[in-house]
């Protein structure tokens, strides 16, 4: 395969896709979207995966792609024999994977985001392909992505949340009705495989890294590599790089980014915004970035009362709203549309979600707090807490989190199979705090036991907080599964004697 042919693949309508020999590594939702797209383009596609749902394999046969079931921790012989022109890697596969390393050495490697950017012009509603707004961060990505999309929709635009949020970008760019703007949530895994130069490099209209803290270190290999991946979100941005004024790392990322001439740095802050930033003045969310007289005046975007009504008033949720507003304002969304979007918004389940209140005790589900950084935001939102913590820590140190919050919690209930780090941290930093361990190994019994332990120590005025600071896959199917089981156990324990949502209206 000539470099010129691959370089020419900068449009859905490029001739070079036809007959291109491509290997796709992985067959989750992203991998299937890649295979489906490439087959539609006329490429010859072989998908390699160690495991795949039977229906996905059948669909590959229907669309005309080959499937090879083989473990990817060693290089499949069929892949070596294929010697593909191009390898597209699913974001779940880390760079140290043996098959990924072989692909890097022997072929050209793309991720799904690069492929999507190259073919984004399949359906065009206006004079150009729909612009992208890109969002990453250790925590808050999904809520901010949904908020930003809601703001565009309130302005009358056809917008969509996609990417790491669950809808592959390739499915979106092939939607026959097209979109006016794509709001793309990017994981550090997707960013790792994104180029920053050439025709496959994304050129976002506006971009943000919400915050940064150690996460996914086992995948990236180091904190430095993780942060370098996150920083890619700002490269080539056109209008505004939105950063967190309370997180110096995001400011440094913007300072070091290679952006389009005229692109602005816009900070979001929980306090009074400086000229050029967005923030909060008393009980009003204000824009001092996208107004003509930003040194002497500000535009009102929403009120704290609006946030409270929408369940967005916690400190970290307020920051998500401000970041989304800055992204939307960069694209000329009017303040009235931003306020309307906030007023109509409801955060997804398992994000500091109120489960019930009974006998003066509040039960809160923040199962989405899958790392210490997310748990920090959650713990800081409540006064006296009975903390349910534990799971898979993914190589991330929980010691600092326990040192900061452990001495002040009422008690801790430890779940998960990887509990030694939590127990040792409490022994060091909060030896006087009661530590209750869930001994149940059966998934069905973990949360009922955790709730019983929490109820035995909680007092009126306390919050029983599920903020595990860890991934869920040791004992649960997902963070959502973990949260649903917690809520069900709470309601079962309270026997209906509670003021709260019974979960019957949960969006799937």
Steps between C-alpha positions, in 0.01 A plus 500: 500500500644832396508787746341718230193277483442514875563875502228540235236352730374836623135471397219248491510542124872426452560221249775337704263329745393248241699178530701625800606198709418582863530313829276610788611406851211449741128444454317709755261774391791709370665213315176408327438861396849509348445177306154607382632836380796355313288236327261774390799688360598196296799381701586135566459457876616232742410536868714337769370450853557257783130496574188642343122471536354246260263759351789733419688221325188414299456864402860516379423214265186676381680824417789318333786520751715206609535405866798330661461396862840506660658630820670834442759471776706322234503594132249287305666303221216601270581867557866449414397315186251772407763777522224764486534844346341652809421391856221673696534443873205502739562732797489218754831359379798661678817606319704228674277226353711265287270517198482880514879517517526269198255722310700815581819333374354340188210711378324835545289529817191716540236528771129535438511877558751554221290292263187693597670835443616393154149399390301767685377651173272212400189699596526879498204715608662836435792639300751286692506179699366531854762649736614305805516616861731269695489422871726299727612497864545249776147566628185676386537424128161344444295757691685785328452338160128462562470856630683643200279305262189622682620860463547461125158337471340783698651736242313313225793297367493129422771381738609159628711363784733227377835331546591356838151586624372182334406590141794439264592809300501291183132418548427872535689618191306244294159614629301576183346816647834647604573738788586866548757427772656193661581510872767235536601351834854363472660252737872498562512173304345661193726802535809279516427372149411844359761673285565871547623569147390399152158447344390265778555755778178637644450878473245577774298818504544512879655258747546433869684284749282540809753379755786256533592246765671163485281236336538207260870480582507127429386578143726797426801379695561824691334817624705698247368293209143535626530878523666523159205315349249731668688808379439401137142622531618860460714452190385691188201659676343782300309730737541422870706274725295480820698417814446465876648795690526285815703232320835636386568191289217591263635855470844364411344274237343802333822700517689220326236415239554576132173672411356693207599867486252708701383219728429623853565350843184519710502402865209375708509569872278442804564860606480844344627473141783712371453670164508225241358233732165362618412460867262580782417838654285461809214282373547559126706307242672766288678525166789749486656330198256537213375854550622820340574683825637212702715723722203693635198274463383139483214307347268297723486136393298337780447522874596277788127447553481359146779259585337394826174420323687288245714315757814674374588720798781292653843657448619253238169507310511881497842482339363262237224751421752784468724298267206404281381860491845620391508244217152599387571873522813448288264377229273807543220331695296776666478525881125438494554161335761409760261581784217308334727197461603511866141534617393198298800280578513199727829326568536131424451245772779401739654849511447627857143382458262526794362154575296552816470686828368331814537567873719801424751292297554570130616226262694611191618296200820625337602168351640696204784608733730234358826664605630703797466832317129446442452383858673818621235715335225284645634490857554876497131551425370363832559570868501179708532184293482126540718409204456185292827453311693236307535302178779486240743790540667464155846574635390831655601585858208557738723613789466874438122479482479319834750739657284798402151369582545189713543665841170688461266221387259341744605152388618316191345195339750318278386298198695345213772241461786754492448628853850492646589855383190641672552309823867596521424866422239521776737332744759771421284809477179434694558217747212611719236481227281186507579276202232250398586242235250332268586132504240384246652367180169448320421810291135483606599532866771768486278808506241366747785432745660839430169677565445310825848596620444865405161512670649362820731799544323790323337770714243767419665768287742255340530415131566139407707549186586236242814656348720196434805683355557183299377308199218252544598197296628290788148445633254674265423523131558876487485812715131524402438145618675582827289813547172327416574224750583759766173688444301176503667392826425838659132483409478140613661589831275799557189306403334802338555722804687761299475821305667424169485361149415133488700465179201400290560777248867428442622570149689210352 
